[in-house]
Amino acid sequence: MATENPTESTGSITKEELAAIEDEDILNKMLDSAKNFEERSMIRAALRDLLRRKIDKRKEERGVRQADLKQQTKAVATGGGRGAVSQQTSTKQGSAFSPSSKTTASTTSSSAALPQKCPTTAAPNAKNVKQMLLDWCRAKTEPYEGVNIQNFSSSWKDGIAFCALVHRFFPDAFEYSILNPNKPRDNFQLAFSTAERLAGCPSLLDPDDLVRMHEPDWKCVYTYIQEFYRSLVEKGLVKTKKRP
């Protein structure tokens, strides 16, 4: 008589076998059908490890893109003239905002912005306010894997940064560790709907529009983050001496 495989007969699986699975959907299905706490814990750990590996790979790829963008911005800044800046920005719609490309971002934002959803807020100290808000976003999301906020454009393109920022204030709303950076539309929708439901922040951005863009327009992201910040202040979740 053939000897039964213990794994098959008990429905259990070893950590090594779980670690060898590279398909997130398979792990999710296994999690749904798990019959005891120990098994679910092992599967969740394997799922977190898999997502961490994907996030690490994505961060490495993002680093390469950011290095290329930094080099291109430097070339534009030193390459001479308004003509060079205009030509570069026409091919880099929604490029990351930085001090050296302030004129570039301002010039291109009107063509890249989401028309009816991105009001422009001008103020004498707009630059200082924007930097303060960027620093605040960076500080709040610093503990989260897969988030590296450097600007109000490319750093938000996969929706993970939005989710991390919302999750920081509403940690019970969803499980951050299972989010997939390869599903930006789902991430945008999750972040915006959660912020609207729990913080009262209106969904100023459209996930479908964001997905269609090469990179989110910085004015749109900046305006939304301002609104989210104000909503948190109104609910007493953020205390500040200065209003952004």
Backbone as JSON, one array per atom type, in Angstrom:
{
  "sequence": "MATENPTESTGSITKEELAAIEDEDILNKMLDSAKNFEERSMIRAALRDLLRRKIDKRKEERGVRQADLKQQTKAVATGGGRGAVSQQTSTKQGSAFSPSSKTTASTTSSSAALPQKCPTTAAPNAKNVKQMLLDWCRAKTEPYEGVNIQNFSSSWKDGIAFCALVHRFFPDAFEYSILNPNKPRDNFQLAFSTAERLAGCPSLLDPDDLVRMHEPDWKCVYTYIQEFYRSLVEKGLVKTKKRP",
  "N": [[0.86, -1.19, 0.0], [0.56, 2.22, -0.82], [2.34, 4.86, 0.72], [0.88, 7.58, 2.34], [1.26, 11.06, 1.6], [2.16, 13.22, 4.14], [1.67, 15.94, 4.04], [-0.36, 16.19, 2.16], [-2.36, 14.66, 3.29], [-3.01, 15.88, 5.7], [-3.52, 18.42, 5.0], [-1.8, 20.44, 5.6], [1.1, 22.61, 5.19], [4.56, 23.15, 4.59], [6.93, 25.68, 5.72], [9.0, 26.02, 3.93], [7.89, 25.13, 1.54], [5.9, 27.02, 1.2], [7.46, 29.31, 0.91], [8.49, 28.9, -1.58], [6.52, 29.5, -3.33], [5.54, 31.75, -5.77], [3.38, 33.08, -6.64], [1.01, 35.39, -5.9], [-1.79, 35.21, -5.9], [-2.26, 32.49, -5.53], [-1.37, 32.11, -2.91], [-3.2, 33.72, -1.57], [-5.59, 32.32, -2.05], [-5.01, 29.98, -0.7], [-4.89, 31.0, 1.85], [-7.54, 31.68, 2.29], [-8.69, 29.18, 2.42], [-7.48, 27.98, 4.56], [-7.42, 26.06, 7.6], [-6.75, 26.29, 10.27], [-5.3, 28.34, 12.9], [-2.48, 28.37, 13.04], [-1.7, 27.57, 10.49], [-2.8, 29.63, 8.94], [-1.27, 31.76, 9.88], [1.3, 31.08, 8.99], [0.91, 31.2, 6.23], [0.22, 33.88, 5.89], [2.64, 35.04, 6.66], [4.3, 34.11, 4.63], [3.1, 35.39, 2.5], [3.56, 38.07, 3.15], [6.36, 38.08, 2.95], [6.68, 37.55, 0.23], [5.45, 39.82, -0.92], [7.17, 41.73, 0.12], [9.53, 41.12, -1.21], [8.76, 41.76, -3.81], [8.29, 44.48, -3.48], [10.86, 45.37, -2.82], [12.16, 44.91, -5.22], [10.75, 46.65, -6.82], [11.43, 49.1, -5.61], [14.12, 49.2, -6.23], [14.0, 49.43, -9.02], [12.64, 51.85, -9.13], [14.59, 53.53, -8.05], [16.47, 53.57, -10.08], [14.98, 54.87, -12.08], [14.57, 57.35, -10.82], [17.18, 58.27, -10.62], [17.79, 58.6, -13.31], [15.93, 60.59, -13.96], [16.81, 62.69, -12.32], [19.27, 63.21, -13.46], [18.47, 64.04, -15.99], [17.0, 66.33, -15.33], [19.03, 67.93, -14.28], [20.54, 68.26, -16.57], [18.8, 69.76, -18.11], [18.62, 72.05, -16.55], [21.19, 73.08, -16.72], [21.7, 73.09, -19.35], [20.97, 75.23, -20.83], [18.88, 77.9, -21.41], [15.42, 78.83, -22.04], [14.19, 77.53, -24.1], [15.27, 74.95, -24.15], [14.28, 73.95, -21.75], [11.51, 74.01, -22.24], [11.31, 72.17, -24.33], [12.16, 69.81, -23.05], [10.21, 69.47, -21.03], [7.92, 69.05, -22.5], [8.12, 66.47, -23.32], [8.18, 65.09, -21.0], [5.72, 64.69, -19.38], [4.07, 65.65, -16.45], [6.36, 65.49, -14.75], [8.6, 64.87, -11.93], [8.55, 67.17, -9.21], [10.97, 69.54, -8.36], [13.31, 71.84, -6.77], [15.07, 72.79, -8.8], [13.59, 72.45, -11.06], [11.37, 74.0, -10.95], [10.22, 76.01, -12.57], [9.81, 74.49, -14.85], [7.93, 72.51, -13.98], [5.76, 74.15, -13.38], [5.13, 75.17, -15.86], [4.31, 72.95, -17.35], [2.23, 71.81, -15.94], [-0.41, 72.62, -16.43], [-1.23, 71.34, -18.74], [-1.03, 68.71, -18.04], [-2.64, 68.33, -15.87], [-5.6, 67.15, -14.12], [-8.46, 68.31, -15.42], [-11.08, 69.41, -14.23], [-10.74, 68.84, -11.6], [-8.58, 69.74, -10.15], [-7.97, 72.28, -8.47], [-6.1, 75.32, -8.4], [-3.97, 76.58, -5.94], [-2.74, 79.49, -5.0], [-0.3, 81.29, -3.21], [1.62, 83.67, -1.29], [3.56, 82.37, 0.26], [3.72, 79.86, -0.84], [5.68, 78.04, -1.67], [7.11, 77.39, 0.68], [5.04, 76.27, 2.2], [4.36, 74.08, 0.63], [6.69, 72.53, 0.78], [6.73, 71.99, 3.51], [4.43, 70.43, 3.75], [5.15, 68.28, 2.17], [7.31, 67.27, 3.66], [5.88, 66.51, 5.91], [4.26, 64.44, 4.9], [6.27, 62.64, 4.22], [7.38, 62.06, 6.74], [5.2, 60.84, 8.05], [4.81, 58.52, 6.56], [7.15, 57.18, 6.67], [7.69, 54.76, 8.18], [6.64, 52.79, 6.52], [6.95, 50.1, 4.27], [7.96, 50.14, 0.86], [7.37, 52.74, 0.28], [8.55, 55.85, -0.64], [8.69, 58.93, -0.44], [9.44, 61.61, -2.38], [8.55, 63.7, -3.85], [5.62, 65.38, -5.22], [4.63, 63.94, -7.3], [5.83, 61.57, -9.1], [6.32, 59.9, -6.91], [3.91, 59.03, -6.03], [2.65, 57.44, -7.87], [1.86, 54.7, -8.02], [-0.08, 54.45, -6.13], [0.46, 53.4, -3.63], [1.68, 55.1, -1.76], [-0.41, 56.88, -1.12], [-2.14, 55.06, 0.14], [-0.56, 54.3, 2.33], [-0.35, 56.71, 3.75], [-3.04, 57.19, 4.45], [-3.55, 54.87, 5.9], [-1.9, 55.24, 8.08], [-3.32, 56.91, 9.78], [-5.69, 55.58, 9.99], [-5.46, 52.71, 10.86], [-6.94, 50.36, 11.11], [-8.55, 50.17, 8.97], [-7.86, 48.81, 6.62], [-5.7, 46.13, 5.47], [-2.47, 46.81, 5.16], [-0.16, 45.39, 4.39], [-0.78, 43.57, 2.38], [-1.17, 44.9, 0.05], [-0.85, 45.54, -3.45], [1.6, 46.81, -5.47], [1.46, 46.7, -8.19], [-1.1, 47.1, -8.9], [-2.29, 49.79, -9.34], [-4.73, 51.22, -9.74], [-6.58, 49.97, -8.03], [-5.35, 50.55, -5.61], [-5.44, 53.38, -5.52], [-8.23, 53.72, -5.47], [-8.9, 52.44, -3.07], [-7.53, 54.0, -1.16], [-8.64, 56.61, -1.54], [-11.41, 56.21, -1.16], [-11.46, 55.27, 1.46], [-10.39, 57.47, 2.84], [-12.39, 59.32, 2.33], [-14.58, 58.15, 3.57], [-13.82, 57.83, 6.29], [-12.39, 60.1, 7.05], [-13.71, 62.17, 5.95], [-12.81, 63.39, 3.7], [-13.1, 64.72, 0.54], [-13.2, 62.95, -2.6], [-11.13, 64.07, -4.65], [-9.59, 63.27, -6.75], [-9.48, 61.17, -9.65], [-9.23, 57.75, -9.96], [-9.03, 56.37, -12.47], [-8.19, 58.4, -14.23], [-5.7, 58.99, -13.12], [-4.32, 56.6, -13.52], [-4.12, 56.56, -16.28], [-2.29, 58.55, -16.79], [1.21, 59.22, -17.32], [2.73, 59.98, -15.12], [1.4, 61.18, -12.03], [0.0, 64.49, -11.99], [1.65, 67.04, -10.27], [0.31, 69.19, -9.06], [-2.28, 68.28, -8.73], [-1.98, 66.12, -6.93], [-0.84, 67.49, -4.77], [-2.92, 69.28, -4.12], [-4.91, 67.47, -3.3], [-3.68, 66.24, -1.06], [-3.47, 68.44, 0.61], [-6.2, 68.84, 1.15], [-6.82, 66.45, 2.45], [-5.21, 66.7, 4.71], [-6.39, 68.96, 5.93], [-8.88, 67.86, 6.53], [-8.17, 65.96, 8.45], [-7.24, 67.66, 10.45], [-9.61, 68.98, 11.13], [-10.99, 66.9, 12.3], [-9.56, 66.54, 14.54], [-7.4, 64.85, 14.5], [-4.94, 65.63, 13.74], [-2.74, 68.0, 14.99], [-1.75, 71.28, 14.7], [0.25, 74.23, 14.42], [0.48, 75.79, 12.3], [-1.31, 76.35, 9.39], [-1.51, 74.46, 6.47]],
  "CA": [[0.0, 0.0, 0.0], [1.37, 3.43, -0.93], [2.32, 5.72, 1.91], [0.3, 8.9, 2.06], [2.07, 12.24, 1.87], [1.57, 13.9, 5.3], [1.19, 17.28, 3.68], [-1.62, 16.05, 1.46], [-3.39, 14.05, 4.12], [-3.43, 16.79, 6.77], [-3.86, 19.71, 4.45], [-0.82, 21.42, 6.04], [2.18, 22.86, 4.25], [5.74, 23.62, 5.3], [7.38, 27.03, 5.43], [9.82, 25.96, 2.73], [6.99, 25.02, 0.39], [5.25, 28.32, 1.05], [8.45, 30.27, 0.42], [8.77, 28.63, -2.99], [5.38, 29.98, -4.14], [5.76, 33.12, -6.24], [2.11, 33.61, -7.14], [0.25, 35.98, -4.8], [-3.16, 34.7, -5.94], [-2.27, 31.14, -4.94], [-1.27, 32.27, -1.45], [-4.48, 34.26, -1.08], [-6.56, 31.23, -2.06], [-4.64, 29.08, 0.39], [-5.26, 31.67, 3.09], [-8.99, 31.57, 2.42], [-9.09, 27.8, 2.72], [-6.75, 27.48, 5.73], [-8.37, 25.55, 8.59], [-6.36, 26.58, 11.65], [-4.59, 29.6, 13.11], [-1.07, 28.21, 12.72], [-1.59, 27.52, 9.04], [-3.05, 30.99, 8.43], [-0.13, 32.6, 10.24], [2.39, 30.73, 8.09], [0.59, 31.69, 4.89], [0.34, 35.34, 5.94], [4.07, 35.36, 6.69], [4.82, 33.87, 3.28], [2.55, 36.44, 1.65], [4.31, 39.29, 3.45], [7.71, 37.94, 2.39], [6.57, 37.67, -1.22], [5.21, 41.23, -1.22], [8.38, 42.48, 0.44], [10.48, 40.91, -2.31], [8.28, 42.54, -4.95], [8.49, 45.89, -3.16], [12.3, 45.65, -2.93], [12.48, 44.98, -6.64], [10.16, 47.88, -7.32], [12.23, 50.22, -5.11], [15.36, 49.23, -7.02], [13.66, 49.98, -10.33], [12.31, 53.26, -8.94], [15.85, 54.23, -7.85], [17.06, 53.79, -11.4], [14.2, 55.91, -12.75], [14.81, 58.63, -10.18], [18.52, 58.7, -11.0], [17.7, 59.09, -14.69], [15.19, 61.86, -13.94], [17.68, 63.69, -11.72], [20.29, 63.56, -14.45], [17.81, 64.79, -17.05], [16.68, 67.65, -14.79], [20.28, 68.67, -14.2], [20.93, 68.61, -17.93], [17.92, 70.84, -18.54], [18.94, 73.25, -15.79], [22.49, 73.62, -17.12], [21.86, 72.99, -20.8], [20.84, 76.57, -21.4], [17.76, 78.53, -22.09], [14.02, 78.45, -21.86], [13.81, 76.6, -25.17], [15.62, 73.59, -23.75], [13.35, 73.56, -20.71], [10.21, 73.74, -22.84], [11.39, 70.94, -25.1], [12.23, 68.69, -22.13], [8.95, 69.27, -20.32], [6.88, 68.57, -23.4], [8.26, 65.01, -23.43], [8.1, 64.51, -19.66], [4.48, 65.17, -18.79], [3.91, 65.28, -15.05], [7.63, 65.11, -14.16], [8.72, 65.12, -10.5], [8.82, 68.56, -8.87], [12.15, 69.8, -7.56], [13.64, 73.26, -6.87], [15.71, 73.14, -10.05], [12.64, 72.34, -12.16], [10.13, 74.66, -10.54], [9.63, 76.64, -13.75], [9.39, 73.42, -15.74], [6.7, 71.9, -13.48], [4.67, 75.12, -13.47], [4.78, 75.33, -17.27], [3.66, 71.77, -17.91], [1.16, 71.28, -15.11], [-1.74, 72.91, -16.95], [-1.58, 70.36, -19.76], [-1.07, 67.36, -17.47], [-3.55, 68.25, -14.73], [-6.96, 66.68, -14.32], [-9.07, 69.62, -15.61], [-12.07, 69.94, -13.32], [-10.56, 68.3, -10.27], [-7.33, 70.17, -9.56], [-7.91, 73.72, -8.29], [-4.78, 75.85, -8.11], [-3.96, 77.4, -4.75], [-1.56, 80.32, -5.01], [-0.1, 82.07, -2.0], [2.98, 84.2, -1.25], [4.48, 81.41, 0.86], [3.32, 78.55, -1.37], [6.84, 77.14, -1.74], [7.38, 76.9, 2.03], [3.92, 75.41, 2.6], [4.47, 72.83, -0.12], [7.8, 71.75, 1.34], [6.3, 71.54, 4.84], [3.47, 69.35, 3.56], [5.92, 67.14, 1.66], [8.04, 66.73, 4.82], [4.89, 65.86, 6.77], [3.92, 63.16, 4.25], [7.44, 61.76, 4.32], [7.51, 61.63, 8.12], [4.1, 59.95, 8.4], [4.88, 57.25, 5.82], [8.51, 56.64, 6.78], [7.76, 53.35, 8.63], [5.99, 51.87, 5.58], [7.74, 49.54, 3.18], [7.46, 50.44, -0.48], [7.04, 54.17, 0.15], [9.71, 56.74, -0.6], [8.12, 60.17, -0.96], [10.42, 62.63, -2.71], [7.88, 64.77, -4.57], [4.17, 65.23, -5.28], [4.29, 63.4, -8.6], [6.17, 60.17, -9.34], [6.32, 59.13, -5.67], [2.54, 58.61, -5.72], [2.07, 56.91, -9.1], [1.25, 53.37, -7.89], [-1.14, 54.49, -5.13], [0.89, 52.86, -2.34], [1.93, 56.21, -0.83], [-1.73, 57.32, -0.64], [-2.64, 54.06, 1.08], [0.24, 54.36, 3.55], [-0.72, 57.92, 4.48], [-4.37, 56.98, 5.03], [-3.43, 53.78, 6.88], [-1.22, 55.76, 9.28], [-4.33, 57.49, 10.66], [-6.8, 54.63, 10.14], [-4.78, 51.41, 10.69], [-7.88, 49.24, 11.11], [-9.42, 50.27, 7.79], [-7.47, 47.77, 5.68], [-4.4, 45.52, 5.75], [-1.5, 47.42, 4.25], [0.88, 44.46, 3.96], [-1.17, 42.75, 1.23], [-1.4, 45.74, -1.13], [-0.03, 45.18, -4.61], [1.99, 48.01, -6.22], [1.16, 46.51, -9.6], [-2.52, 47.37, -9.1], [-2.45, 51.19, -8.9], [-6.13, 51.67, -9.71], [-7.17, 49.45, -6.79], [-4.76, 51.28, -4.49], [-6.03, 54.71, -5.51], [-9.62, 53.61, -5.07], [-8.93, 52.09, -1.65], [-7.09, 55.15, -0.36], [-9.57, 57.73, -1.64], [-12.7, 55.85, -0.56], [-11.27, 55.19, 2.91], [-10.23, 58.84, 3.32], [-13.68, 59.98, 2.26], [-15.5, 57.54, 4.53], [-13.39, 57.98, 7.68], [-11.86, 61.44, 7.35], [-14.56, 63.18, 5.34], [-12.04, 64.05, 2.65], [-13.71, 64.45, -0.77], [-12.34, 62.29, -3.59], [-10.86, 65.05, -5.7], [-8.86, 62.64, -7.84], [-10.14, 60.03, -10.3], [-8.26, 56.68, -10.17], [-8.86, 56.07, -13.89], [-7.37, 59.45, -14.81], [-4.34, 58.84, -12.62], [-3.71, 55.44, -14.16], [-3.82, 56.88, -17.68], [-1.17, 59.46, -16.87], [2.54, 58.63, -17.12], [2.94, 60.28, -13.72], [0.38, 62.13, -11.57], [0.38, 65.9, -11.99], [1.97, 67.39, -8.88], [-0.69, 70.09, -8.5], [-3.43, 67.47, -8.33], [-1.62, 65.4, -5.7], [-0.66, 68.5, -3.72], [-4.24, 69.78, -3.71], [-5.6, 66.41, -2.56], [-3.04, 66.07, 0.24], [-3.91, 69.59, 1.41], [-7.57, 68.6, 1.6], [-6.77, 65.36, 3.43], [-4.63, 67.29, 5.91], [-7.42, 69.79, 6.56], [-9.9, 66.96, 7.08], [-7.63, 65.39, 9.69], [-7.22, 68.73, 11.45], [-10.99, 69.21, 11.56], [-11.4, 65.78, 13.14], [-8.7, 66.52, 15.71], [-6.39, 63.81, 14.37], [-3.67, 66.32, 13.54], [-2.68, 69.29, 15.66], [-0.69, 72.07, 14.08], [0.23, 75.66, 14.68], [0.43, 76.46, 11.02], [-2.21, 75.71, 8.44], [-0.83, 74.33, 5.16]],
  "C": [[0.89, 1.23, 0.0], [1.22, 4.27, 0.32], [1.8, 7.1, 1.55], [1.29, 10.0, 2.39], [1.43, 12.99, 3.04], [1.0, 15.26, 4.96], [-0.17, 17.2, 3.02], [-2.71, 15.56, 2.39], [-3.89, 15.01, 5.2], [-3.84, 18.15, 6.25], [-2.87, 20.79, 4.86], [0.27, 21.57, 4.99], [3.35, 23.46, 5.01], [6.11, 25.04, 4.9], [8.2, 27.06, 4.14], [8.96, 25.9, 1.47], [6.27, 26.35, 0.13], [6.21, 29.35, 0.46], [8.73, 30.1, -1.06], [7.65, 29.12, -3.91], [5.57, 31.44, -4.49], [4.48, 33.78, -6.73], [1.27, 34.09, -5.95], [-1.18, 35.43, -4.73], [-3.27, 33.32, -5.3], [-2.23, 31.23, -3.42], [-2.57, 32.8, -0.87], [-5.56, 33.18, -1.03], [-6.29, 30.24, -0.93], [-5.04, 29.68, 1.74], [-6.76, 31.56, 3.34], [-9.43, 30.18, 2.85], [-8.36, 27.2, 3.93], [-7.72, 27.13, 6.85], [-7.97, 25.82, 10.03], [-5.48, 27.82, 11.71], [-3.13, 29.49, 12.69], [-0.84, 28.23, 11.21], [-1.79, 28.9, 8.44], [-1.86, 31.91, 8.71], [1.05, 32.34, 9.31], [2.16, 31.3, 6.69], [0.7, 33.21, 4.83], [1.81, 35.76, 5.92], [4.69, 35.19, 5.31], [4.35, 34.96, 2.32], [3.28, 37.76, 1.88], [5.71, 39.24, 2.86], [7.7, 38.12, 0.88], [6.36, 39.13, -1.62], [6.44, 42.08, -0.93], [9.42, 42.33, -0.68], [10.08, 41.73, -3.54], [8.51, 44.02, -4.73], [9.96, 46.26, -3.29], [12.71, 45.79, -4.39], [11.97, 46.27, -7.24], [10.96, 49.11, -6.87], [13.54, 50.35, -5.88], [15.11, 49.84, -8.39], [13.34, 51.47, -10.22], [13.59, 54.09, -8.77], [16.54, 54.53, -9.17], [16.33, 54.9, -12.14], [14.48, 57.29, -12.15], [16.18, 59.17, -10.53], [18.53, 59.27, -12.42], [17.02, 60.45, -14.74], [16.05, 62.98, -13.38], [18.73, 64.16, -12.71], [19.69, 64.39, -15.58], [17.48, 66.21, -16.59], [17.92, 68.52, -14.71], [20.73, 69.13, -15.58], [20.11, 69.78, -18.46], [18.31, 72.15, -17.86], [20.24, 73.9, -16.25], [22.68, 73.67, -18.63], [21.55, 74.28, -21.54], [19.49, 76.87, -21.99], [16.4, 77.95, -21.83], [13.59, 77.45, -22.91], [14.1, 75.17, -24.79], [14.66, 73.08, -22.69], [11.99, 73.18, -21.3], [10.22, 72.43, -23.6], [11.41, 69.73, -24.18], [10.89, 68.42, -21.46], [7.85, 68.76, -21.22], [6.94, 67.06, -23.56], [8.17, 64.32, -22.08], [6.88, 65.05, -18.95], [4.37, 64.68, -17.36], [5.21, 64.88, -14.39], [7.69, 65.51, -12.71], [9.12, 66.54, -10.24], [10.06, 68.64, -8.0], [12.49, 71.25, -7.71], [14.24, 73.65, -8.2], [14.77, 73.09, -11.23], [11.32, 73.01, -11.84], [9.44, 75.3, -11.73], [9.09, 75.6, -14.7], [8.05, 72.85, -15.29], [5.53, 72.86, -13.61], [4.19, 75.26, -14.89], [3.95, 74.17, -17.78], [2.42, 71.35, -17.16], [-0.22, 71.51, -15.7], [-2.17, 71.9, -17.99], [-1.71, 68.97, -19.18], [-2.12, 67.21, -16.39], [-4.89, 67.67, -15.13], [-7.85, 67.92, -14.31], [-9.97, 70.1, -14.49], [-11.81, 69.56, -11.87], [-9.33, 68.83, -9.54], [-7.27, 71.67, -9.42], [-6.51, 74.16, -7.92], [-4.86, 76.77, -6.9], [-2.66, 78.19, -4.7], [-1.5, 81.13, -3.74], [1.33, 82.55, -1.97], [3.99, 83.2, -0.71], [4.21, 79.99, 0.38], [4.48, 77.57, -1.36], [7.14, 76.54, -0.37], [6.29, 75.94, 2.5], [4.03, 74.06, 1.91], [5.57, 71.93, 0.44], [7.43, 71.2, 2.72], [5.34, 70.35, 4.71], [4.17, 68.09, 3.04], [6.69, 66.47, 2.8], [7.1, 65.98, 5.75], [4.51, 64.49, 6.2], [5.05, 62.16, 4.4], [7.58, 61.2, 5.74], [6.43, 60.62, 8.51], [4.2, 58.58, 7.73], [6.24, 56.58, 5.93], [8.56, 55.18, 7.24], [7.26, 52.34, 7.6], [6.93, 51.41, 4.47], [7.12, 49.91, 1.84], [7.1, 51.88, -0.7], [8.3, 55.0, 0.31], [9.3, 58.07, -1.23], [9.21, 61.23, -1.14], [9.79, 63.83, -3.39], [6.38, 64.53, -4.53], [3.73, 64.63, -6.62], [4.61, 61.91, -8.69], [6.12, 59.3, -8.09], [4.95, 58.55, -5.34], [1.91, 57.8, -6.85], [1.42, 55.53, -8.96], [0.19, 53.32, -6.78], [-0.72, 54.01, -3.75], [1.12, 53.97, -1.32], [0.62, 56.76, -0.27], [-2.25, 56.36, 0.42], [-1.88, 54.12, 2.41], [-0.15, 55.56, 4.4], [-2.08, 57.76, 5.15], [-4.3, 55.93, 6.14], [-2.78, 54.26, 8.17], [-2.24, 56.3, 10.28], [-5.51, 56.55, 10.9], [-6.27, 53.2, 9.92], [-5.71, 50.21, 10.64], [-8.75, 49.2, 9.85], [-9.11, 49.18, 6.77], [-6.09, 47.25, 6.06], [-3.38, 46.0, 4.72], [-0.55, 46.4, 3.62], [0.51, 43.65, 2.72], [-1.42, 43.59, -0.02], [-0.4, 45.4, -2.23], [0.32, 46.44, -5.39], [1.72, 47.91, -7.71], [-0.33, 46.71, -9.91], [-2.83, 48.8, -8.64], [-3.89, 51.65, -8.8], [-6.82, 51.21, -8.42], [-6.64, 50.22, -5.58], [-5.33, 52.69, -4.38], [-7.46, 54.66, -4.96], [-9.74, 53.33, -3.57], [-8.58, 53.3, -0.78], [-8.13, 56.26, -0.35], [-10.92, 57.42, -0.97], [-12.59, 55.78, 0.96], [-11.14, 56.59, 3.51], [-11.56, 59.59, 3.34], [-14.62, 59.46, 3.35], [-15.11, 57.85, 5.98], [-12.91, 59.38, 8.04], [-12.75, 62.55, 6.8], [-13.86, 63.97, 4.26], [-12.65, 63.73, 1.28], [-12.72, 63.84, -1.74], [-12.12, 63.23, -4.78], [-10.19, 64.44, -6.93], [-9.61, 61.41, -8.36], [-9.09, 58.94, -10.55], [-7.99, 56.37, -11.64], [-7.98, 57.12, -14.58], [-5.92, 59.31, -14.37], [-3.61, 57.69, -13.29], [-3.32, 55.74, -15.6], [-2.6, 57.78, -17.82], [0.15, 58.74, -16.64], [2.96, 58.8, -15.67], [1.86, 61.26, -13.28], [0.89, 63.57, -11.64], [0.55, 66.37, -10.55], [0.94, 68.33, -8.26], [-1.91, 69.32, -8.01], [-3.15, 66.74, -7.02], [-1.5, 66.37, -4.54], [-2.0, 69.01, -3.2], [-4.99, 68.74, -2.89], [-5.0, 66.24, -1.16], [-3.39, 67.23, 1.17], [-5.3, 69.34, 2.0], [-7.62, 67.49, 2.65], [-6.23, 65.87, 4.76], [-5.68, 68.12, 6.67], [-8.52, 68.94, 7.2], [-9.45, 66.34, 8.39], [-7.6, 66.42, 10.8], [-8.62, 68.96, 12.01], [-11.49, 68.11, 12.49], [-10.54, 65.65, 14.39], [-7.63, 65.45, 15.67], [-5.0, 64.38, 14.12], [-3.76, 67.68, 14.22], [-1.5, 70.06, 15.09], [-0.86, 73.53, 14.43], [0.09, 76.45, 13.39], [-0.47, 75.67, 10.08], [-1.56, 75.63, 7.08], [-1.65, 74.98, 4.06]]
}
